[in-house]
């Protein structure tokens, strides 16, 4: 199995791709071809979450033995999630909701970031690397805590997380700034998520060019979905949802299922496309955006234009204008034209805009469609769903539910529709309370308790205890100071 960069002919083994996180040219790693001998999608969907995860990861990362993969899966997930079923599929009205927030940080990132430290550690051993692995991560809210929790006190690693100051919910901030662990470091930056993400990417590139890490006994890697080791585990839950519908008798093998995904950095929805390439009968992938609707515009027009206002919304994990993983899709749809991809990324960086050819856009629309909702529209959907079904969701999921309604109304589908639910409603108690017509005034932790009383749901333990934990990482720095922060913590 060979992985290659989206921007050049640079190649890597699976373990090298996982360990590096990003290619030296700034590109993202992808399998050279999506052909996996021995992998059978029809057999994989019949298994439980653990079996599906082992099948998918063994197919993508064959440098590991089957036994090693099964051991990593068991260590990553066994006893770590709130429910025995890591990713339950729940019927809500006419559609289904795939609940991806049952992990230790109450967000979908837990599914991938629970196993990424094991993949990195195992890759480090396979390659005979003795350097300390320094994980750099930018977060719009959820990735940061999930990564911090996953890598906390993992031998041979340090993890540094950057988040936009004032750009995450109070609960999300509390999750990060109270993080324990001698190898964990967190800083807010003065800027938005795109500034944090660009800063992390620039550190990788400039440090490589200047040989900055030489002599430090450390090397950089990433826990963002730019790392293929972080993206691959997200493929698993598409198979899991399909298998759940099979077991329920809602579908037979071969029937297509549409998935609606609240989307920011494009990793979660891209995992659905990878599942399709692996043989899962995926129908449409519906990209759901908030007011930062750069992806909606791109999927409809073929022009990606980040030169637009940036909005802070009630679904902050989607407050993104530069969706990194879209680069991987462009590479696949252009049939591996790394020169074209490199040029588009250069234009995005220098001009803030690029346009893909009509034939590529046509290919894109064969699988993808897109809708966007304002905060008000998402709030209305959240309240309506709760009133009519009793199901309580968070604002990101509400965006996806609203997109699902629009998709079915405007495009029509005979396929079952699965909405990916990416966070617990308790992480966003204020907008959730407002949406269901309840008093939302007061301290955010008081609102957690109020939401529990109103809904009859239990506050997840990991959120309930945050209020009493001391802050350990309360710094705020300029985005230009990120490289110095990294070097300081490495030394």
C-alpha angles and dihedrals in degrees: 000000000000126000122202138192121258090226105046145357093282110135137193140179116252091259092048090050092050093046095047096044092196131036119252090249092056092257127129124247123247134170109270088234134005096234116120116181112218096017114122117183093196091058095040095058090059091065131084122256093275093051093046091049092050092049095048097044094044089052094050098038107035093164084083119072119241088249092052091050093049090050092050091049092050093049092046099051112016110111093347100100130074093236130041088237104070093206113017121196112220128190112233115179109310094339140056132246121210105209109215097166102082094102131100095279097038095241137101092250089077091074092063101028094053090066102031094082089055092049091049095046092047091047090050090055094045091054095044092239116165097177118109111255113232112200116208117194136175116201137192089198117298108043092062098060094039090052093045091051093046095050098036108136093345105159116252096018143097123189127206120189127192123193133176112266108243091003101102132060119267091250091051090050092047090052091057104037093050094050114138125213135096091240099051126100128176133183135173116223129210098247141050132288093273089057090051093046093046090048092054092047091048091051090055092049100041095042089052093048094047095039086234095162095055111123095009095100088230139098132196128246136160138237094194117104088261081085110083088214089063095043099047097065089057089067088068099073094056088060089044094054092046090050091050091055090048092052091048090053092239092124140015122225109283096031111124123241124200119220125204113202130189098227137200115139092019095237098112095050092041088058086061090055090050089052088054091051088051090058104266110143095243114170118190123351106213114205109211117198136177125221088306087077102164091128094050090054092046096050090049099043110018092236118113108201120173092176095106140098116290114226129202104217141177087260098058098168086070095048093112133125099181110057104195100193093058084081090068092053092049090053092052095045092047088054094246099315096160092173092059092045092049090050093050091049090048090051091049091052097045104030102020093233143069136172126214123215121270093248091056091047089051090054090048092053092052089075108012134062129167143212134174134204133197121231090259093051092048091048090052091051092048092052093044094050091048093048095046101038108015090237115137119204137171124254094262091055090045089057089054093046090052090049089051091054092049092045093053093045097047104031104022123215138200090200126098111257123225119192116204111227108206106182143023115260087233090070088065103032097152099058090038092055090047091051094054093047099255131133109276100180122119142038116344093237091052086053090055089059092044092052090050091052094047097044100035089230124131120246108243108254093234090059097040092059096050094086092065098044120101120242112251102170112041101142125129121198139177114262088242089061095061096098092052091048090053094048092047092054093044091054 
